[in-house]
Amino acid sequence: MSIEQNKIVSVTNQKTLADGASTPHIGHLNLKLMRQHLDRLTHATDEQLTFWMKLIGERCKMIVEPTGVLGLAGLENLITEGVI
């Protein structure tokens, strides 16, 4: 929302496993950097986060918090969308 409106927009926190990424708004510096460097945004579901947490746990024997696998879920989406 903030990117589309080019200003900081506050939103009600959404219920998600990735509570580390669930903030009411981004900061001014974050918005500036995102406008400069992002081509697109994608949405990760809790189901995707759970899948990646389990996979990392099984294959790498590591416990990863949900926010830690957001990038993998995003990468999965971009591959599925044919972006990369």
N, CA, C and O atoms as CSV, one atom per row, in Angstrom:
chain,resi,resn,atom,element,x,y,z
A,1,MET,N,N,0.797,-1.179,0.000
A,1,MET,CA,C,0.000,0.000,0.000
A,1,MET,C,C,0.854,1.263,0.000
A,1,MET,O,O,0.594,2.193,-0.763
A,2,SER,N,N,1.869,1.292,0.855
A,2,SER,CA,C,2.716,2.478,0.929
A,2,SER,C,C,3.429,2.749,-0.387
A,2,SER,O,O,3.592,3.904,-0.782
A,3,ILE,N,N,3.853,1.693,-1.065
A,3,ILE,CA,C,4.554,1.875,-2.334
A,3,ILE,C,C,3.624,2.462,-3.381
A,3,ILE,O,O,3.999,3.391,-4.097
A,4,GLU,N,N,2.411,1.927,-3.475
A,4,GLU,CA,C,1.462,2.427,-4.463
A,4,GLU,C,C,1.087,3.885,-4.196
A,4,GLU,O,O,0.925,4.668,-5.132
A,5,GLN,N,N,0.950,4.246,-2.926
A,5,GLN,CA,C,0.526,5.604,-2.579
A,5,GLN,C,C,1.705,6.558,-2.384
A,5,GLN,O,O,1.514,7.764,-2.227
A,6,ASN,N,N,2.926,6.011,-2.394
A,6,ASN,CA,C,4.157,6.785,-2.215
A,6,ASN,C,C,4.143,7.602,-0.915
A,6,ASN,O,O,4.644,8.725,-0.864
A,7,LYS,N,N,3.564,7.013,0.122
A,7,LYS,CA,C,3.587,7.606,1.451
A,7,LYS,C,C,3.389,6.482,2.469
A,7,LYS,O,O,2.899,5.404,2.132
A,8,ILE,N,N,3.772,6.746,3.702
A,8,ILE,CA,C,3.619,5.743,4.750
A,8,ILE,C,C,2.132,5.556,5.048
A,8,ILE,O,O,1.429,6.509,5.384
A,9,VAL,N,N,1.673,4.330,4.922
A,9,VAL,CA,C,0.283,3.985,5.189
A,9,VAL,C,C,0.265,2.961,6.324
A,9,VAL,O,O,0.960,1.948,6.256
A,10,SER,N,N,-0.506,3.213,7.340
A,10,SER,CA,C,-0.643,2.271,8.452
A,10,SER,C,C,-1.756,1.283,8.147
A,10,SER,O,O,-2.811,1.659,7.636
A,11,VAL,N,N,-1.515,0.027,8.461
A,11,VAL,CA,C,-2.510,-1.024,8.276
A,11,VAL,C,C,-2.651,-1.788,9.583
A,11,VAL,O,O,-1.731,-1.826,10.400
A,12,THR,N,N,-3.799,-2.385,9.762
A,12,THR,CA,C,-4.005,-3.240,10.915
A,12,THR,C,C,-3.136,-4.480,10.743
A,12,THR,O,O,-3.106,-5.085,9.671
A,13,ASN,N,N,-2.439,-4.847,11.798
A,13,ASN,CA,C,-1.595,-6.040,11.712
A,13,ASN,C,C,-2.419,-7.255,11.331
A,13,ASN,O,O,-3.474,-7.515,11.910
A,14,GLN,N,N,-1.934,-7.978,10.369
A,14,GLN,CA,C,-2.590,-9.201,9.925
A,14,GLN,C,C,-2.103,-10.362,10.779
A,14,GLN,O,O,-0.953,-10.382,11.218
A,15,LYS,N,N,-2.971,-11.316,11.009
A,15,LYS,CA,C,-2.569,-12.527,11.726
A,15,LYS,C,C,-1.740,-13.375,10.779
A,15,LYS,O,O,-2.192,-13.723,9.688
A,16,THR,N,N,-0.543,-13.702,11.190
A,16,THR,CA,C,0.355,-14.506,10.376
A,16,THR,C,C,1.368,-15.212,11.263
A,16,THR,O,O,1.654,-14.772,12.376
A,17,LEU,N,N,1.902,-16.307,10.755
A,17,LEU,CA,C,2.985,-16.981,11.469
A,17,LEU,C,C,4.234,-16.108,11.503
A,17,LEU,O,O,5.023,-16.179,12.445
A,18,ALA,N,N,4.410,-15.290,10.478
A,18,ALA,CA,C,5.612,-14.447,10.354
A,18,ALA,C,C,5.404,-13.148,11.125
A,18,ALA,O,O,5.352,-12.066,10.539
A,19,ASP,N,N,5.286,-13.268,12.449
A,19,ASP,CA,C,5.016,-12.079,13.251
A,19,ASP,C,C,6.164,-11.073,13.213
A,19,ASP,O,O,5.957,-9.892,13.492
A,20,GLY,N,N,7.357,-11.520,12.874
A,20,GLY,CA,C,8.491,-10.606,12.758
A,20,GLY,C,C,8.352,-9.641,11.594
A,20,GLY,O,O,9.026,-8.612,11.555
A,21,ALA,N,N,7.486,-9.963,10.652
A,21,ALA,CA,C,7.264,-9.092,9.498
A,21,ALA,C,C,5.909,-8.403,9.564
A,21,ALA,O,O,5.551,-7.657,8.652
A,22,SER,N,N,5.167,-8.638,10.607
A,22,SER,CA,C,3.827,-8.070,10.737
A,22,SER,C,C,3.904,-6.762,11.515
A,22,SER,O,O,3.766,-6.739,12.738
A,23,THR,N,N,4.125,-5.681,10.786
A,23,THR,CA,C,4.229,-4.363,11.403
A,23,THR,C,C,3.128,-3.460,10.859
A,23,THR,O,O,2.663,-3.666,9.738
A,24,PRO,N,N,2.702,-2.463,11.634
A,24,PRO,CA,C,1.620,-1.606,11.172
A,24,PRO,C,C,2.016,-0.681,10.016
A,24,PRO,O,O,1.155,-0.249,9.249
A,25,HIS,N,N,3.306,-0.377,9.886
A,25,HIS,CA,C,3.754,0.478,8.786
A,25,HIS,C,C,5.268,0.352,8.620
A,25,HIS,O,O,5.974,-0.085,9.528
A,26,ILE,N,N,5.743,0.741,7.449
A,26,ILE,CA,C,7.183,0.743,7.202
A,26,ILE,C,C,7.730,2.127,7.531
A,26,ILE,O,O,6.969,3.079,7.706
A,27,GLY,N,N,9.035,2.229,7.613
A,27,GLY,CA,C,9.665,3.513,7.897
A,27,GLY,C,C,9.938,4.302,6.622
A,27,GLY,O,O,9.858,3.763,5.518
A,28,HIS,N,N,10.255,5.562,6.781
A,28,HIS,CA,C,10.511,6.437,5.633
A,28,HIS,C,C,11.712,5.960,4.812
A,28,HIS,O,O,11.671,5.976,3.582
A,29,LEU,N,N,12.782,5.536,5.495
A,29,LEU,CA,C,13.957,5.046,4.775
A,29,LEU,C,C,13.621,3.756,4.028
A,29,LEU,O,O,14.056,3.559,2.894
A,30,ASN,N,N,12.849,2.883,4.667
A,30,ASN,CA,C,12.434,1.645,4.003
A,30,ASN,C,C,11.650,1.944,2.730
A,30,ASN,O,O,11.893,1.335,1.688
A,31,LEU,N,N,10.716,2.875,2.815
A,31,LEU,CA,C,9.918,3.232,1.650
A,31,LEU,C,C,10.801,3.770,0.529
A,31,LEU,O,O,10.626,3.398,-0.631
A,32,LYS,N,N,11.735,4.630,0.864
A,32,LYS,CA,C,12.654,5.193,-0.136
A,32,LYS,C,C,13.461,4.090,-0.820
A,32,LYS,O,O,13.577,4.072,-2.046
A,33,LEU,N,N,14.013,3.180,-0.035
A,33,LEU,CA,C,14.818,2.090,-0.593
A,33,LEU,C,C,13.974,1.137,-1.434
A,33,LEU,O,O,14.416,0.671,-2.484
A,34,MET,N,N,12.766,0.852,-0.973
A,34,MET,CA,C,11.887,-0.044,-1.723
A,34,MET,C,C,11.503,0.584,-3.068
A,34,MET,O,O,11.468,-0.110,-4.084
A,35,ARG,N,N,11.220,1.873,-3.080
A,35,ARG,CA,C,10.854,2.544,-4.333
A,35,ARG,C,C,12.025,2.519,-5.312
A,35,ARG,O,O,11.817,2.444,-6.523
A,36,GLN,N,N,13.244,2.579,-4.800
A,36,GLN,CA,C,14.429,2.588,-5.656
A,36,GLN,C,C,14.780,1.209,-6.198
A,36,GLN,O,O,15.249,1.091,-7.330
A,37,HIS,N,N,14.562,0.176,-5.411
A,37,HIS,CA,C,15.142,-1.131,-5.738
A,37,HIS,C,C,14.153,-2.256,-6.037
A,37,HIS,O,O,14.571,-3.301,-6.536
A,38,LEU,N,N,12.877,-2.090,-5.757
A,38,LEU,CA,C,11.924,-3.174,-5.982
A,38,LEU,C,C,11.271,-3.084,-7.354
A,38,LEU,O,O,10.899,-2.007,-7.820
A,39,ASP,N,N,11.144,-4.226,-7.977
A,39,ASP,CA,C,10.378,-4.315,-9.219
A,39,ASP,C,C,8.954,-4.757,-8.955
A,39,ASP,O,O,8.030,-4.349,-9.659
A,40,ARG,N,N,8.772,-5.591,-7.941
A,40,ARG,CA,C,7.453,-6.135,-7.631
A,40,ARG,C,C,7.440,-6.667,-6.202
A,40,ARG,O,O,8.484,-6.883,-5.586
A,41,LEU,N,N,6.239,-6.868,-5.700
A,41,LEU,CA,C,6.026,-7.496,-4.402
A,41,LEU,C,C,5.254,-8.786,-4.623
A,41,LEU,O,O,4.551,-8.937,-5.622
A,42,THR,N,N,5.388,-9.704,-3.693
A,42,THR,CA,C,4.625,-10.939,-3.745
A,42,THR,C,C,4.138,-11.253,-2.336
A,42,THR,O,O,4.691,-10.753,-1.357
A,43,HIS,N,N,3.129,-12.059,-2.239
A,43,HIS,CA,C,2.515,-12.399,-0.955
A,43,HIS,C,C,2.826,-13.851,-0.607
A,43,HIS,O,O,2.621,-14.746,-1.427
A,44,ALA,N,N,3.316,-14.081,0.598
A,44,ALA,CA,C,3.580,-15.441,1.072
A,44,ALA,C,C,2.483,-15.848,2.046
A,44,ALA,O,O,2.102,-15.078,2.928
A,45,THR,N,N,1.985,-17.052,1.878
A,45,THR,CA,C,0.938,-17.559,2.772
A,45,THR,C,C,1.564,-18.296,3.963
A,45,THR,O,O,2.724,-18.707,3.918
A,46,ASP,N,N,0.786,-18.449,5.003
A,46,ASP,CA,C,1.256,-19.225,6.149
A,46,ASP,C,C,1.534,-20.668,5.747
A,46,ASP,O,O,2.439,-21.300,6.292
A,47,GLU,N,N,0.765,-21.193,4.799
A,47,GLU,CA,C,0.992,-22.565,4.328
A,47,GLU,C,C,2.370,-22.682,3.667
A,47,GLU,O,O,3.073,-23.673,3.866
A,48,GLN,N,N,2.748,-21.682,2.891
A,48,GLN,CA,C,4.076,-21.694,2.276
A,48,GLN,C,C,5.164,-21.628,3.346
A,48,GLN,O,O,6.160,-22.348,3.272
A,49,LEU,N,N,4.972,-20.776,4.323
A,49,LEU,CA,C,5.969,-20.639,5.388
A,49,LEU,C,C,6.137,-21.955,6.133
A,49,LEU,O,O,7.258,-22.358,6.441
A,50,THR,N,N,5.026,-22.623,6.424
A,50,THR,CA,C,5.079,-23.910,7.113
A,50,THR,C,C,5.818,-24.936,6.271
A,50,THR,O,O,6.640,-25.689,6.793
A,51,PHE,N,N,5.536,-24.976,4.968
A,51,PHE,CA,C,6.221,-25.903,4.071
A,51,PHE,C,C,7.730,-25.691,4.133
A,51,PHE,O,O,8.488,-26.645,4.308
A,52,TRP,N,N,8.168,-24.434,3.990
A,52,TRP,CA,C,9.601,-24.155,3.966
A,52,TRP,C,C,10.262,-24.393,5.317
A,52,TRP,O,O,11.406,-24.844,5.365
A,53,MET,N,N,9.573,-24.102,6.411
A,53,MET,CA,C,10.125,-24.385,7.734
A,53,MET,C,C,10.348,-25.885,7.914
A,53,MET,O,O,11.384,-26.309,8.425
A,54,LYS,N,N,9.362,-26.686,7.488
A,54,LYS,CA,C,9.491,-28.147,7.600
A,54,LYS,C,C,10.620,-28.662,6.709
A,54,LYS,O,O,11.405,-29.511,7.131
A,55,LEU,N,N,10.704,-28.155,5.490
A,55,LEU,CA,C,11.739,-28.604,4.566
A,55,LEU,C,C,13.134,-28.305,5.112
A,55,LEU,O,O,14.011,-29.168,5.085
A,56,ILE,N,N,13.337,-27.099,5.599
A,56,ILE,CA,C,14.639,-26.735,6.174
A,56,ILE,C,C,14.929,-27.613,7.392
A,56,ILE,O,O,16.063,-28.050,7.588
A,57,GLY,N,N,13.914,-27.868,8.200
A,57,GLY,CA,C,14.099,-28.724,9.367
A,57,GLY,C,C,14.485,-30.142,8.992
A,57,GLY,O,O,15.385,-30.727,9.594
A,58,GLU,N,N,13.802,-30.697,7.993
A,58,GLU,CA,C,14.077,-32.070,7.575
A,58,GLU,C,C,15.410,-32.207,6.861
A,58,GLU,O,O,16.179,-33.122,7.154
A,59,ARG,N,N,15.686,-31.322,5.943
A,59,ARG,CA,C,16.878,-31.450,5.093
A,59,ARG,C,C,18.143,-30.888,5.724
A,59,ARG,O,O,19.225,-31.453,5.564
A,60,CYS,N,N,18.011,-29.780,6.438
A,60,CYS,CA,C,19.192,-29.100,6.989
A,60,CYS,C,C,19.338,-29.295,8.493
A,60,CYS,O,O,20.327,-28.872,9.092
A,61,LYS,N,N,18.346,-29.940,9.093
A,61,LYS,CA,C,18.337,-30.166,10.549
A,61,LYS,C,C,18.464,-28.847,11.311
A,61,LYS,O,O,19.180,-28.751,12.307
A,62,MET,N,N,17.747,-27.833,10.815
A,62,MET,CA,C,17.749,-26.513,11.442
A,62,MET,C,C,16.316,-26.098,11.744
A,62,MET,O,O,15.398,-26.389,10.977
A,63,ILE,N,N,16.140,-25.425,12.851
A,63,ILE,CA,C,14.843,-24.861,13.183
A,63,ILE,C,C,14.883,-23.406,12.740
A,63,ILE,O,O,15.755,-22.640,13.151
A,64,VAL,N,N,13.934,-23.042,11.904
A,64,VAL,CA,C,13.892,-21.699,11.341
A,64,VAL,C,C,12.553,-21.071,11.700
A,64,VAL,O,O,11.513,-21.723,11.614
A,65,GLU,N,N,12.582,-19.814,12.099
A,65,GLU,CA,C,11.330,-19.133,12.400
A,65,GLU,C,C,10.636,-18.730,11.097
A,65,GLU,O,O,11.290,-18.615,10.061
A,66,PRO,N,N,9.333,-18.518,11.140
A,66,PRO,CA,C,8.583,-18.219,9.918
A,66,PRO,C,C,9.108,-17.018,9.124
A,66,PRO,O,O,9.172,-17.076,7.896
A,67,THR,N,N,9.478,-15.948,9.800
A,67,THR,CA,C,9.985,-14.773,9.095
A,67,THR,C,C,11.279,-15.104,8.355
A,67,THR,O,O,11.595,-14.472,7.347
A,68,GLY,N,N,12.024,-16.086,8.847
A,68,GLY,CA,C,13.277,-16.478,8.220
A,68,GLY,C,C,13.122,-17.166,6.876
A,68,GLY,O,O,14.087,-17.248,6.117
A,69,VAL,N,N,11.935,-17.660,6.563
A,69,VAL,CA,C,11.725,-18.328,5.274
A,69,VAL,C,C,10.872,-17.495,4.316
A,69,VAL,O,O,10.469,-17.990,3.263
A,70,LEU,N,N,10.595,-16.250,4.664
A,70,LEU,CA,C,9.813,-15.392,3.776
A,70,LEU,C,C,10.463,-15.265,2.401
A,70,LEU,O,O,9.777,-15.289,1.379
A,71,GLY,N,N,11.775,-15.132,2.380
A,71,GLY,CA,C,12.479,-15.008,1.101
A,71,GLY,C,C,12.313,-16.239,0.231
A,71,GLY,O,O,12.157,-16.119,-0.984
A,72,LEU,N,N,12.345,-17.420,0.829
A,72,LEU,CA,C,12.154,-18.649,0.063
A,72,LEU,C,C,10.736,-18.733,-0.488
A,72,LEU,O,O,10.535,-19.139,-1.633
A,73,ALA,N,N,9.758,-18.351,0.320
A,73,ALA,CA,C,8.366,-18.348,-0.151
A,73,ALA,C,C,8.197,-17.347,-1.288
A,73,ALA,O,O,7.504,-17.626,-2.266
A,74,GLY,N,N,8.820,-16.196,-1.163
A,74,GLY,CA,C,8.766,-15.198,-2.233
A,74,GLY,C,C,9.422,-15.692,-3.500
A,74,GLY,O,O,8.900,-15.493,-4.596
A,75,LEU,N,N,10.569,-16.336,-3.353
A,75,LEU,CA,C,11.265,-16.909,-4.510
A,75,LEU,C,C,10.409,-17.965,-5.171
A,75,LEU,O,O,10.337,-18.027,-6.398
A,76,GLU,N,N,9.758,-18.798,-4.376
A,76,GLU,CA,C,8.839,-19.812,-4.911
A,76,GLU,C,C,7.748,-19.152,-5.755
A,76,GLU,O,O,7.434,-19.625,-6.847
A,77,ASN,N,N,7.176,-18.066,-5.252
A,77,ASN,CA,C,6.125,-17.354,-5.985
A,77,ASN,C,C,6.638,-16.802,-7.299
A,77,ASN,O,O,5.963,-16.920,-8.321
A,78,LEU,N,N,7.814,-16.204,-7.294
A,78,LEU,CA,C,8.365,-15.613,-8.520
A,78,LEU,C,C,8.640,-16.689,-9.571
A,78,LEU,O,O,8.433,-16.466,-10.764
A,79,ILE,N,N,9.104,-17.848,-9.128
A,79,ILE,CA,C,9.338,-18.959,-10.059
A,79,ILE,C,C,8.007,-19.449,-10.612
A,79,ILE,O,O,7.882,-19.677,-11.815
A,80,THR,N,N,7.014,-19.611,-9.746
A,80,THR,CA,C,5.687,-20.067,-10.178
A,80,THR,C,C,5.062,-19.072,-11.157
A,80,THR,O,O,4.396,-19.479,-12.109
A,81,GLU,N,N,5.270,-17.787,-10.934
A,81,GLU,CA,C,4.715,-16.745,-11.810
A,81,GLU,C,C,5.510,-16.590,-13.104
A,81,GLU,O,O,5.108,-15.842,-13.996
A,82,GLY,N,N,6.633,-17.294,-13.207
A,82,GLY,CA,C,7.458,-17.217,-14.407
A,82,GLY,C,C,8.307,-15.971,-14.505
A,82,GLY,O,O,8.808,-15.641,-15.581
A,83,VAL,N,N,8.476,-15.272,-13.391
A,83,VAL,CA,C,9.281,-14.050,-13.376
A,83,VAL,C,C,10.765,-14.396,-13.477
A,83,VAL,O,O,11.534,-13.696,-14.136
A,84,ILE,N,N,11.152,-15.475,-12.821
A,84,ILE,CA,C,12.560,-15.913,-12.878
A,84,ILE,C,C,12.607,-17.399,-13.186
A,84,ILE,O,O,13.691,-17.976,-13.279
